[in-house]
Amino acid sequence: MTKGLDRTPLTRDFFDRSVLDVAPDLLGRTLVRRTDEGLIEVRITEVEAYAGEADPGSHAFRGRTARNSVMFGPPGHTYVYFTYGMWHCLNLVCGPEGHASGVLLRAGEINVGAALARVRRVSARNDKELAKGPARLATALDVDRTLNGSDLFAGPTPAISVLHGTPPPSDQVRSGPRTGVGGDGAHQPWRFWIESDPTVSPYRAHAPRRRKPK
């Protein structure tokens, strides 16, 4: 375990706030993933906020569906989605119940269980790349759709939980446009990261798909 780390679990009230308050406040927190093989802990270094029906970039922009229903609450649950036919991404649901919002976990530093993560992330060139990007983070933590809707507060040993950790000083927190988001949601500065942290993923602007000529 990391020495000097505040291991007090966050409360559900932490997540029962505006997504734009929760997202930057998750930086430096410690996400704990309990698996059959052992424990993995990751210090969160990069996130993105998605504000549901008020946000063109959100899966919930057009309302509730079977896929996004977890986003509508209650807060303190996981929303896991499958993308590009091969990757999972992990989100933490926040805000008042009935109003969809969530924080995408984009990157982190694995401080406990790196050996377990390496087995799942064999293409990583070093440990800083184990969870550098949302799909890599989910892969390293063995997260898939079976964890969709998992309660962070389900008993003493939930599959996923979040500890207080060590939040960075406010002057080390940066914000900017979200990665890969286009249209009306492209320019909202709702991506948050810890400045100069080597585990933060590179920013990529939205690139519209080009139709193949007939």
DOKOL-42783 format. One record per residue: residue number from 1; residue in three letters; x, y, z of N, C-alpha, C, CB in turn. Coordinates in steps of 0.2 Angstrom, whole numbers, always signed. Glycine has a CB too. Example, Ala and Ser with C-alpha at 12.3 -4.5 7.8 and 13.67 -1.06 7.14 Angstrom:
REM residues 2
[1; 'ALA'; [+66; -28; +39]; [+62; -22; +39]; [+66; -16; +39]; [+57; -22; +45]]
[2; 'SER'; [+64; -11; +35]; [+68; -5; +36]; [+64; +0; +39]; [+70; -3; +29]]
***
This chain:
REM residues 214
[1; 'MET'; [+4; -6; +0]; [+0; +0; +0]; [+4; +6; +0]; [-5; +0; +6]]
[2; 'THR'; [+2; +12; -3]; [+6; +18; -3]; [+6; +21; +3]; [+3; +23; -9]]
[3; 'LYS'; [+12; +23; +6]; [+13; +26; +12]; [+10; +33; +12]; [+20; +26; +14]]
[4; 'GLY'; [+7; +35; +18]; [+5; +42; +19]; [-2; +43; +15]; [+10; +46; +16]]
[5; 'LEU'; [-5; +38; +12]; [-11; +39; +8]; [-17; +39; +13]; [-12; +34; +3]]
[6; 'ASP'; [-21; +44; +12]; [-27; +44; +16]; [-32; +39; +13]; [-31; +51; +16]]
[7; 'ARG'; [-33; +34; +17]; [-37; +28; +15]; [-45; +29; +17]; [-34; +22; +17]]
[8; 'THR'; [-47; +34; +19]; [-54; +35; +21]; [-58; +35; +14]; [-55; +42; +24]]
[9; 'PRO'; [-63; +31; +14]; [-67; +30; +8]; [-71; +37; +7]; [-72; +24; +9]]
[10; 'LEU'; [-72; +39; +1]; [-77; +44; +0]; [-84; +42; +1]; [-76; +46; -8]]
[11; 'THR'; [-88; +47; +2]; [-95; +45; +4]; [-100; +46; -2]; [-98; +50; +10]]
[12; 'ARG'; [-106; +43; -2]; [-110; +44; -7]; [-112; +52; -9]; [-117; +40; -6]]
[13; 'ASP'; [-112; +56; -3]; [-113; +63; -4]; [-108; +66; -8]; [-113; +66; +3]]
[14; 'PHE'; [-102; +64; -8]; [-97; +66; -13]; [-99; +66; -20]; [-90; +62; -12]]
[15; 'PHE'; [-102; +61; -22]; [-104; +60; -29]; [-111; +64; -30]; [-105; +53; -31]]
[16; 'ASP'; [-115; +65; -25]; [-121; +68; -26]; [-121; +76; -26]; [-126; +67; -20]]
[17; 'ARG'; [-117; +78; -31]; [-115; +85; -33]; [-115; +86; -40]; [-109; +87; -29]]
[18; 'SER'; [-115; +92; -42]; [-114; +94; -50]; [-108; +90; -52]; [-113; +101; -51]]
[19; 'VAL'; [-109; +87; -58]; [-103; +84; -62]; [-97; +88; -62]; [-105; +81; -68]]
[20; 'LEU'; [-98; +95; -63]; [-92; +99; -64]; [-89; +101; -58]; [-95; +106; -67]]
[21; 'ASP'; [-92; +99; -52]; [-88; +99; -45]; [-85; +93; -44]; [-93; +101; -40]]
[22; 'VAL'; [-88; +87; -46]; [-86; +81; -44]; [-80; +79; -48]; [-91; +75; -45]]
[23; 'ALA'; [-80; +81; -55]; [-75; +79; -59]; [-68; +81; -57]; [-76; +81; -66]]
[24; 'PRO'; [-66; +87; -57]; [-60; +89; -54]; [-58; +87; -47]; [-59; +97; -55]]
[25; 'ASP'; [-63; +86; -43]; [-62; +84; -36]; [-60; +77; -36]; [-68; +85; -32]]
[26; 'LEU'; [-61; +73; -41]; [-58; +66; -42]; [-51; +65; -43]; [-62; +62; -47]]
[27; 'LEU'; [-48; +70; -45]; [-41; +70; -47]; [-37; +69; -40]; [-38; +77; -50]]
[28; 'GLY'; [-32; +64; -40]; [-28; +62; -35]; [-31; +57; -30]; [-27; +69; -31]]
[29; 'ARG'; [-38; +56; -31]; [-41; +51; -27]; [-39; +44; -29]; [-49; +51; -28]]
[30; 'THR'; [-40; +39; -25]; [-37; +32; -26]; [-43; +28; -28]; [-33; +29; -20]]
[31; 'LEU'; [-43; +25; -34]; [-49; +20; -35]; [-46; +13; -34]; [-51; +21; -43]]
[32; 'VAL'; [-50; +9; -30]; [-48; +3; -28]; [-52; -2; -32]; [-49; +2; -21]]
[33; 'ARG'; [-49; -7; -35]; [-53; -12; -39]; [-51; -19; -36]; [-51; -12; -47]]
[34; 'ARG'; [-56; -23; -34]; [-55; -29; -31]; [-57; -35; -36]; [-59; -30; -24]]
[35; 'THR'; [-52; -39; -37]; [-53; -44; -42]; [-52; -51; -38]; [-49; -44; -48]]
[36; 'ASP'; [-53; -56; -42]; [-52; -63; -39]; [-44; -64; -39]; [-55; -69; -43]]
[37; 'GLU'; [-41; -61; -43]; [-33; -62; -43]; [-30; -57; -38]; [-31; -60; -50]]
[38; 'GLY'; [-33; -52; -36]; [-30; -48; -31]; [-32; -40; -32]; [-22; -48; -32]]
[39; 'LEU'; [-29; -36; -28]; [-31; -29; -27]; [-27; -25; -32]; [-30; -27; -20]]
[40; 'ILE'; [-30; -20; -35]; [-27; -15; -39]; [-29; -8; -37]; [-28; -16; -47]]
[41; 'GLU'; [-24; -3; -36]; [-26; +3; -34]; [-23; +8; -39]; [-24; +5; -27]]
[42; 'VAL'; [-27; +13; -41]; [-24; +18; -46]; [-26; +25; -44]; [-28; +17; -53]]
[43; 'ARG'; [-21; +29; -44]; [-22; +36; -42]; [-24; +40; -49]; [-15; +40; -40]]
[44; 'ILE'; [-30; +43; -48]; [-34; +46; -54]; [-30; +52; -56]; [-41; +47; -53]]
[45; 'THR'; [-28; +53; -62]; [-24; +59; -65]; [-28; +63; -70]; [-18; +57; -67]]
[46; 'GLU'; [-33; +60; -73]; [-36; +63; -79]; [-44; +61; -79]; [-33; +62; -86]]
[47; 'VAL'; [-48; +65; -80]; [-55; +64; -80]; [-59; +68; -86]; [-59; +64; -73]]
[48; 'GLU'; [-65; +66; -87]; [-69; +71; -91]; [-76; +71; -88]; [-69; +69; -99]]
[49; 'ALA'; [-80; +77; -88]; [-86; +77; -86]; [-91; +77; -92]; [-87; +84; -82]]
[50; 'TYR'; [-97; +73; -90]; [-102; +73; -95]; [-109; +74; -92]; [-103; +66; -99]]
[51; 'ALA'; [-113; +79; -94]; [-118; +82; -91]; [-125; +80; -93]; [-118; +89; -91]]
[52; 'GLY'; [-125; +74; -96]; [-132; +71; -98]; [-136; +75; -103]; [-136; +70; -92]]
[53; 'GLU'; [-142; +76; -101]; [-147; +79; -106]; [-145; +86; -108]; [-154; +78; -104]]
[54; 'ALA'; [-141; +89; -104]; [-139; +96; -106]; [-132; +96; -110]; [-138; +100; -99]]
[55; 'ASP'; [-130; +90; -112]; [-123; +90; -114]; [-123; +86; -121]; [-118; +87; -109]]
[56; 'PRO'; [-122; +89; -127]; [-122; +86; -133]; [-117; +80; -134]; [-121; +90; -139]]
[57; 'GLY'; [-112; +80; -129]; [-107; +75; -130]; [-108; +69; -125]; [-100; +78; -127]]
[58; 'SER'; [-114; +69; -122]; [-115; +64; -117]; [-120; +58; -120]; [-119; +66; -111]]
[59; 'HIS'; [-119; +52; -118]; [-123; +47; -120]; [-130; +48; -119]; [-121; +40; -118]]
[60; 'ALA'; [-132; +52; -114]; [-138; +53; -111]; [-142; +59; -114]; [-138; +53; -104]]
[61; 'PHE'; [-139; +62; -119]; [-141; +69; -122]; [-148; +68; -124]; [-136; +71; -127]]
[62; 'ARG'; [-150; +62; -127]; [-156; +61; -130]; [-161; +58; -126]; [-156; +58; -137]]
[63; 'GLY'; [-159; +57; -119]; [-164; +54; -115]; [-162; +47; -113]; [-171; +54; -117]]
[64; 'ARG'; [-166; +44; -108]; [-164; +37; -105]; [-165; +32; -110]; [-169; +36; -99]]
[65; 'THR'; [-160; +27; -110]; [-161; +21; -114]; [-158; +15; -110]; [-156; +22; -121]]
[66; 'ALA'; [-159; +9; -113]; [-157; +3; -109]; [-149; +4; -108]; [-158; -3; -113]]
[67; 'ARG'; [-146; +7; -113]; [-138; +7; -112]; [-136; +12; -107]; [-135; +9; -119]]
[68; 'ASN'; [-139; +18; -106]; [-137; +23; -102]; [-141; +24; -96]; [-137; +30; -106]]
[69; 'SER'; [-146; +20; -94]; [-150; +21; -88]; [-146; +22; -82]; [-155; +15; -88]]
[70; 'VAL'; [-141; +18; -81]; [-137; +19; -75]; [-135; +26; -73]; [-131; +15; -75]]
[71; 'MET'; [-134; +30; -79]; [-132; +37; -78]; [-137; +42; -74]; [-130; +40; -85]]
[72; 'PHE'; [-143; +39; -74]; [-148; +43; -71]; [-149; +42; -64]; [-155; +41; -74]]
[73; 'GLY'; [-144; +39; -61]; [-144; +38; -54]; [-146; +32; -51]; [-147; +44; -50]]
[74; 'PRO'; [-146; +31; -44]; [-143; +36; -40]; [-135; +36; -40]; [-144; +33; -33]]
[75; 'PRO'; [-132; +42; -37]; [-125; +43; -38]; [-121; +38; -34]; [-123; +50; -35]]
[76; 'GLY'; [-115; +37; -36]; [-110; +33; -33]; [-111; +26; -36]; [-112; +32; -26]]
[77; 'HIS'; [-112; +25; -42]; [-112; +19; -46]; [-108; +19; -52]; [-120; +17; -48]]
[78; 'THR'; [-106; +14; -55]; [-102; +14; -61]; [-106; +13; -67]; [-97; +8; -61]]
[79; 'TYR'; [-104; +17; -72]; [-107; +16; -79]; [-101; +14; -83]; [-110; +23; -81]]
[80; 'VAL'; [-102; +8; -86]; [-97; +5; -91]; [-100; +4; -97]; [-95; -2; -88]]
[81; 'TYR'; [-97; +7; -102]; [-99; +6; -109]; [-94; +3; -114]; [-102; +13; -112]]
[82; 'PHE'; [-96; +0; -119]; [-92; -4; -124]; [-92; +1; -130]; [-95; -11; -126]]
[83; 'THR'; [-86; +2; -133]; [-85; +6; -138]; [-80; +3; -144]; [-82; +13; -136]]
[84; 'TYR'; [-82; +5; -150]; [-78; +3; -156]; [-77; -4; -156]; [-71; +6; -155]]
[85; 'GLY'; [-82; -8; -153]; [-83; -15; -154]; [-77; -19; -151]; [-82; -17; -161]]
[86; 'MET'; [-73; -15; -146]; [-68; -19; -143]; [-65; -16; -136]; [-62; -19; -147]]
[87; 'TRP'; [-67; -10; -134]; [-65; -7; -128]; [-70; -5; -123]; [-61; -1; -130]]
[88; 'HIS'; [-69; -6; -117]; [-73; -4; -112]; [-71; +3; -109]; [-74; -9; -106]]
[89; 'CYS'; [-75; +7; -106]; [-73; +13; -103]; [-77; +14; -96]; [-74; +19; -107]]
[90; 'LEU'; [-74; +16; -91]; [-77; +16; -84]; [-79; +24; -82]; [-72; +14; -79]]
[91; 'ASN'; [-85; +25; -80]; [-87; +31; -78]; [-90; +30; -71]; [-93; +34; -83]]
[92; 'LEU'; [-90; +36; -67]; [-93; +36; -60]; [-99; +41; -61]; [-88; +38; -55]]
[93; 'VAL'; [-105; +38; -59]; [-111; +42; -59]; [-111; +47; -53]; [-117; +37; -59]]
[94; 'CYS'; [-114; +53; -55]; [-114; +58; -50]; [-120; +62; -51]; [-108; +63; -50]]
[95; 'GLY'; [-121; +67; -47]; [-127; +72; -47]; [-133; +69; -44]; [-128; +74; -54]]
[96; 'PRO'; [-138; +73; -44]; [-145; +71; -41]; [-148; +65; -45]; [-150; +76; -40]]
[97; 'GLU'; [-151; +60; -42]; [-155; +55; -45]; [-160; +58; -50]; [-158; +50; -40]]
[98; 'GLY'; [-160; +55; -56]; [-165; +57; -61]; [-162; +62; -66]; [-171; +60; -58]]
[99; 'HIS'; [-156; +65; -64]; [-152; +69; -69]; [-146; +66; -71]; [-151; +76; -66]]
[100; 'ALA'; [-146; +63; -77]; [-140; +59; -79]; [-134; +63; -80]; [-141; +56; -86]]
[101; 'SER'; [-128; +61; -76]; [-122; +64; -77]; [-117; +59; -74]; [-121; +71; -73]]
[102; 'GLY'; [-110; +60; -77]; [-105; +55; -75]; [-98; +57; -77]; [-106; +48; -78]]
[103; 'VAL'; [-93; +55; -73]; [-86; +57; -75]; [-83; +51; -78]; [-83; +59; -68]]
[104; 'LEU'; [-80; +52; -84]; [-76; +47; -87]; [-69; +47; -84]; [-76; +48; -95]]
[105; 'LEU'; [-67; +41; -82]; [-60; +40; -79]; [-55; +39; -85]; [-59; +35; -74]]
[106; 'ARG'; [-51; +44; -87]; [-47; +44; -93]; [-40; +41; -92]; [-46; +51; -96]]
[107; 'ALA'; [-37; +42; -86]; [-30; +40; -85]; [-29; +40; -77]; [-25; +44; -88]]
[108; 'GLY'; [-23; +36; -75]; [-21; +35; -69]; [-15; +32; -68]; [-26; +32; -64]]
[109; 'GLU'; [-12; +33; -62]; [-6; +29; -60]; [-7; +23; -55]; [-1; +34; -56]]
[110; 'ILE'; [-5; +17; -58]; [-6; +11; -54]; [-1; +11; -48]; [-6; +5; -58]]
[111; 'ASN'; [-3; +11; -42]; [+2; +11; -36]; [+2; +4; -33]; [+0; +16; -32]]
[112; 'VAL'; [-4; +0; -34]; [-4; -6; -31]; [-7; -11; -36]; [-9; -6; -24]]
[113; 'GLY'; [-4; -17; -37]; [-6; -22; -41]; [-4; -21; -48]; [-13; -22; -41]]
[114; 'ALA'; [+2; -18; -49]; [+5; -16; -56]; [+6; -23; -60]; [+11; -12; -56]]
[115; 'ALA'; [+8; -28; -56]; [+10; -35; -59]; [+3; -38; -62]; [+13; -40; -54]]
[116; 'LEU'; [-2; -37; -59]; [-9; -39; -62]; [-11; -35; -68]; [-14; -39; -56]]
[117; 'ALA'; [-10; -29; -68]; [-11; -24; -73]; [-7; -26; -79]; [-10; -17; -71]]
[118; 'ARG'; [-1; -28; -78]; [+4; -29; -84]; [+2; -35; -88]; [+11; -30; -81]]
[119; 'VAL'; [-1; -40; -84]; [-4; -46; -88]; [-9; -44; -92]; [-6; -51; -82]]
[120; 'ARG'; [-13; -39; -91]; [-19; -37; -95]; [-17; -32; -100]; [-24; -34; -91]]
[121; 'ARG'; [-11; -29; -99]; [-9; -23; -103]; [-2; -25; -106]; [-9; -16; -100]]
[122; 'VAL'; [-1; -30; -109]; [+5; -33; -112]; [+9; -28; -117]; [+5; -40; -115]]
[123; 'SER'; [+5; -24; -120]; [+8; -19; -125]; [+10; -13; -122]; [+2; -17; -130]]
[124; 'ALA'; [+9; -12; -115]; [+12; -6; -112]; [+20; -6; -112]; [+9; -5; -105]]
[125; 'ARG'; [+23; -1; -114]; [+30; -1; -114]; [+33; +0; -107]; [+33; +5; -119]]
[126; 'ASN'; [+29; +3; -102]; [+32; +4; -96]; [+25; +5; -91]; [+36; +11; -95]]
[127; 'ASP'; [+26; +6; -85]; [+21; +6; -80]; [+17; +13; -81]; [+23; +5; -73]]
[128; 'LYS'; [+20; +18; -83]; [+16; +24; -84]; [+11; +23; -89]; [+21; +30; -86]]
[129; 'GLU'; [+11; +19; -94]; [+7; +18; -99]; [+1; +13; -97]; [+10; +15; -105]]
[130; 'LEU'; [+1; +10; -91]; [-3; +4; -90]; [-11; +7; -90]; [-2; +1; -83]]
[131; 'ALA'; [-12; +13; -88]; [-19; +16; -87]; [-19; +23; -90]; [-21; +16; -80]]
[132; 'LYS'; [-15; +23; -96]; [-14; +30; -99]; [-19; +30; -105]; [-7; +31; -102]]
[133; 'GLY'; [-26; +32; -103]; [-31; +32; -108]; [-37; +28; -105]; [-29; +29; -115]]
[134; 'PRO'; [-43; +30; -107]; [-49; +27; -104]; [-49; +19; -105]; [-55; +30; -106]]
[135; 'ALA'; [-48; +17; -111]; [-49; +10; -113]; [-43; +6; -109]; [-48; +9; -120]]
[136; 'ARG'; [-37; +9; -109]; [-31; +6; -106]; [-33; +5; -98]; [-25; +10; -107]]
[137; 'LEU'; [-36; +10; -95]; [-37; +10; -88]; [-42; +5; -87]; [-40; +17; -86]]
[138; 'ALA'; [-47; +4; -91]; [-52; -1; -90]; [-49; -8; -91]; [-58; +0; -94]]
[139; 'THR'; [-45; -9; -96]; [-42; -15; -97]; [-38; -17; -91]; [-38; -15; -103]]
[140; 'ALA'; [-33; -12; -89]; [-29; -14; -83]; [-33; -16; -77]; [-24; -8; -82]]
[141; 'LEU'; [-39; -13; -76]; [-42; -14; -70]; [-47; -20; -71]; [-46; -8; -68]]
[142; 'ASP'; [-47; -23; -77]; [-52; -29; -78]; [-59; -27; -77]; [-50; -35; -73]]
[143; 'VAL'; [-61; -21; -81]; [-67; -19; -80]; [-71; -20; -87]; [-67; -11; -79]]
[144; 'ASP'; [-77; -23; -87]; [-81; -24; -92]; [-88; -23; -91]; [-80; -31; -95]]
[145; 'ARG'; [-93; -24; -95]; [-100; -23; -94]; [-103; -26; -88]; [-104; -24; -100]]
[146; 'THR'; [-100; -32; -86]; [-103; -35; -80]; [-102; -31; -74]; [-99; -42; -78]]
[147; 'LEU'; [-98; -25; -74]; [-98; -21; -68]; [-102; -15; -69]; [-91; -18; -67]]
[148; 'ASN'; [-106; -14; -75]; [-111; -9; -76]; [-116; -8; -70]; [-114; -9; -83]]
[149; 'GLY'; [-116; -3; -67]; [-121; -2; -62]; [-119; -4; -55]; [-127; -6; -63]]
[150; 'SER'; [-112; -6; -54]; [-109; -8; -48]; [-110; -2; -43]; [-102; -11; -49]]
[151; 'ASP'; [-112; -4; -37]; [-112; +1; -32]; [-106; +2; -28]; [-118; -1; -26]]
[152; 'LEU'; [-103; +8; -28]; [-96; +9; -25]; [-97; +8; -17]; [-94; +16; -26]]
[153; 'PHE'; [-103; +8; -14]; [-104; +7; -7]; [-108; +1; -5]; [-108; +13; -5]]
[154; 'ALA'; [-107; -4; -9]; [-110; -11; -8]; [-106; -15; -3]; [-111; -15; -15]]
[155; 'GLY'; [-107; -14; +3]; [-104; -18; +8]; [-97; -16; +9]; [-105; -25; +7]]
[156; 'PRO'; [-93; -20; +14]; [-87; -18; +15]; [-81; -19; +10]; [-85; -22; +21]]
[157; 'THR'; [-83; -23; +5]; [-78; -25; +0]; [-81; -24; -7]; [-75; -31; +1]]
[158; 'PRO'; [-83; -18; -9]; [-86; -18; -16]; [-81; -19; -21]; [-89; -11; -17]]
[159; 'ALA'; [-83; -21; -27]; [-79; -23; -33]; [-75; -16; -35]; [-82; -25; -39]]
[160; 'ILE'; [-78; -11; -34]; [-74; -4; -36]; [-76; +1; -30]; [-76; -1; -43]]
[161; 'SER'; [-71; +4; -27]; [-73; +10; -23]; [-68; +15; -24]; [-72; +7; -15]]
[162; 'VAL'; [-69; +21; -20]; [-64; +26; -21]; [-62; +29; -14]; [-67; +32; -25]]
[163; 'LEU'; [-56; +30; -13]; [-53; +32; -6]; [-51; +40; -7]; [-47; +28; -4]]
[164; 'HIS'; [-50; +43; -1]; [-49; +50; -1]; [-43; +52; -5]; [-48; +53; +6]]
[165; 'GLY'; [-37; +48; -4]; [-31; +48; -8]; [-28; +55; -6]; [-33; +48; -15]]
[166; 'THR'; [-24; +58; -11]; [-21; +64; -10]; [-22; +69; -16]; [-13; +63; -10]]
[167; 'PRO'; [-27; +73; -15]; [-29; +78; -21]; [-23; +83; -22]; [-35; +82; -19]]
[168; 'PRO'; [-22; +85; -28]; [-16; +89; -30]; [-18; +96; -28]; [-15; +89; -37]]
[169; 'PRO'; [-13; +101; -27]; [-15; +108; -26]; [-19; +110; -32]; [-8; +112; -25]]
[170; 'SER'; [-23; +115; -30]; [-27; +118; -36]; [-23; +121; -42]; [-32; +123; -33]]
[171; 'ASP'; [-17; +123; -40]; [-14; +126; -46]; [-10; +121; -50]; [-8; +131; -43]]
[172; 'GLN'; [-11; +115; -49]; [-9; +109; -53]; [-14; +106; -57]; [-5; +104; -49]]
[173; 'VAL'; [-20; +109; -56]; [-26; +106; -60]; [-27; +110; -66]; [-33; +106; -56]]
[174; 'ARG'; [-28; +107; -72]; [-29; +110; -78]; [-35; +108; -81]; [-23; +109; -83]]
[175; 'SER'; [-38; +112; -86]; [-44; +110; -89]; [-44; +112; -97]; [-50; +113; -86]]
[176; 'GLY'; [-48; +108; -101]; [-48; +110; -108]; [-53; +106; -111]; [-41; +108; -111]]
[177; 'PRO'; [-54; +106; -118]; [-59; +103; -121]; [-58; +95; -121]; [-59; +104; -129]]
[178; 'ARG'; [-64; +92; -121]; [-64; +84; -120]; [-61; +81; -127]; [-71; +82; -119]]
[179; 'THR'; [-58; +75; -126]; [-54; +72; -131]; [-60; +69; -136]; [-50; +66; -128]]
[180; 'GLY'; [-59; +70; -142]; [-63; +66; -147]; [-71; +68; -147]; [-63; +59; -146]]
[181; 'VAL'; [-72; +74; -144]; [-79; +76; -144]; [-80; +81; -149]; [-81; +79; -137]]
[182; 'GLY'; [-85; +80; -153]; [-87; +85; -159]; [-93; +89; -158]; [-87; +81; -165]]
[183; 'GLY'; [-95; +92; -163]; [-102; +96; -163]; [-102; +101; -158]; [-107; +91; -162]]
[184; 'ASP'; [-108; +102; -155]; [-109; +107; -150]; [-106; +106; -143]; [-117; +108; -149]]
[185; 'GLY'; [-103; +100; -142]; [-100; +99; -136]; [-92; +99; -136]; [-102; +92; -133]]
[186; 'ALA'; [-90; +101; -142]; [-83; +101; -143]; [-78; +105; -139]; [-81; +102; -151]]
[187; 'HIS'; [-81; +111; -138]; [-76; +116; -135]; [-78; +117; -127]; [-78; +123; -138]]
[188; 'GLN'; [-82; +114; -124]; [-83; +114; -117]; [-77; +112; -113]; [-89; +110; -115]]
[189; 'PRO'; [-74; +116; -109]; [-67; +114; -105]; [-69; +109; -100]; [-64; +120; -103]]
[190; 'TRP'; [-71; +103; -101]; [-74; +98; -96]; [-69; +92; -95]; [-81; +96; -97]]
[191; 'ARG'; [-63; +93; -98]; [-58; +88; -97]; [-53; +91; -92]; [-54; +86; -103]]
[192; 'PHE'; [-52; +87; -86]; [-47; +89; -81]; [-42; +85; -80]; [-52; +90; -74]]
[193; 'TRP'; [-36; +87; -78]; [-30; +83; -77]; [-25; +86; -73]; [-27; +81; -84]]
[194; 'ILE'; [-20; +82; -70]; [-15; +85; -66]; [-9; +87; -71]; [-13; +79; -61]]
[195; 'GLU'; [-7; +93; -70]; [-2; +96; -74]; [+5; +92; -74]; [-1; +103; -73]]
[196; 'SER'; [+7; +90; -80]; [+14; +87; -80]; [+14; +80; -78]; [+19; +91; -77]]
[197; 'ASP'; [+9; +77; -76]; [+9; +70; -74]; [+10; +65; -80]; [+2; +68; -70]]
[198; 'PRO'; [+15; +61; -80]; [+16; +57; -85]; [+11; +52; -87]; [+23; +53; -84]]
[199; 'THR'; [+6; +51; -83]; [+1; +46; -85]; [-5; +49; -89]; [-1; +42; -79]]
[200; 'VAL'; [-5; +55; -89]; [-11; +59; -93]; [-10; +57; -100]; [-10; +66; -91]]
[201; 'SER'; [-16; +56; -103]; [-16; +54; -110]; [-16; +60; -115]; [-22; +50; -112]]
[202; 'PRO'; [-13; +59; -121]; [-13; +65; -125]; [-20; +67; -128]; [-8; +63; -131]]
[203; 'TYR'; [-20; +74; -128]; [-27; +76; -131]; [-27; +75; -139]; [-28; +84; -129]]
[204; 'ARG'; [-33; +73; -141]; [-35; +73; -148]; [-41; +76; -149]; [-34; +65; -150]]
[205; 'ALA'; [-41; +80; -154]; [-48; +84; -156]; [-52; +79; -160]; [-46; +90; -160]]
[206; 'HIS'; [-58; +80; -160]; [-63; +76; -164]; [-61; +76; -171]; [-70; +78; -163]]
[207; 'ALA'; [-61; +70; -174]; [-60; +69; -182]; [-66; +66; -185]; [-53; +65; -183]]
[208; 'PRO'; [-70; +70; -189]; [-76; +67; -192]; [-74; +61; -196]; [-79; +72; -196]]
[209; 'ARG'; [-78; +56; -196]; [-77; +50; -201]; [-78; +52; -208]; [-81; +44; -199]]
[210; 'ARG'; [-73; +51; -212]; [-74; +52; -219]; [-78; +46; -223]; [-68; +53; -223]]
[211; 'ARG'; [-83; +48; -227]; [-86; +43; -231]; [-81; +40; -236]; [-93; +45; -233]]
[212; 'LYS'; [-81; +34; -237]; [-77; +31; -243]; [-81; +32; -249]; [-76; +23; -242]]
[213; 'PRO'; [-77; +34; -254]; [-80; +36; -261]; [-83; +29; -264]; [-75; +38; -266]]
[214; 'LYS'; [-89; +30; -267]; [-92; +25; -270]; [-89; +22; -277]; [-99; +26; -272]]
***
